[in-house]
Amino acid sequence: MIFDAARIAALELISPPFRAVFFKTLGLTMLALVALWFGLTSVVEWLALPWLQTLLPGLPSWAGLIGGIIAAIALAFGMALLIAPVTAVVAGLFLDDIAEVVERTDYPGDAPGRAMPALRSLVLALRFLGVVILGNAVALLLLLVPGINIAAFFIVNGYLLGREFFEFAAMRFRPEDEARALRKHYAGTVFLAGLVIAAFLAIPLLNLLTPLFAAAMMVHLHKAVSARETARVTRA
């Protein structure tokens, strides 16, 4: 069920119906990351450089160069950690567009889902942004512990991405409380699906497509889970 959803979602990334959503999502994600890069660079230059010059006057020019290289590496590392929350926000803004394409293309005989109101989508996206930032801060602390640093990245992001993307997809067809209850009932399945998304997120450049992939995958997974629930109720 999980790998079928992942396989179909990966193939749909390059399909013609996805192109409009693809360009909107990818464009906004890249713009957000570029803006964050310049913002963080400006903050570092404003705060760190004057402080270093005051603390260590008379530094040779090569020391400043080394400091700049270290700062650039630190910024790149920070940007890598910010990809998850940025893609989460983008997904919150465009999930309905992605879901509509998947539902229309792959489930034409089913009733379409309901798009969430714009304000509700924004609230959920901002809430998820806070949760992901907190989760990645914990993962960053665990990076200092040898042996569990990589596992921490996958566990934290697998849980958070799986949970929120599944609930987003489910809420097109269910009230929020019911969507959350369904996710908890299939917590193991959703977590494993989240690990697949986290693995996708760990691939450089390809990870910019995470919103498209994760949203499409979770639409398929929710459809499969819903069919299983229907069959279970029918047998009962």
Secondary structure, 3 states (H helix, E strand, C coil): CHHHHHHHHHHHCCCHHHHHHHHHHHHHHHHHHHHHHHHHHHHHHHHHHHHHHHHCCCCCHHHHHHHHHHHHHHHHHHHHHHHHHHHHHHHHHHHHHHHHHHHHHHCCCCCCCCCCCHHHHHHHHHHHHHHHHHHHHHHHHHCCCCCCHHHHHHHHHHHHHHHHHHHHHHCCCCCHHHHHHHHHHCHHHHHHHHHHHHHHHCCCCHHHHHHHHHHHHHHHHHHHHHHHHHHHHHHC
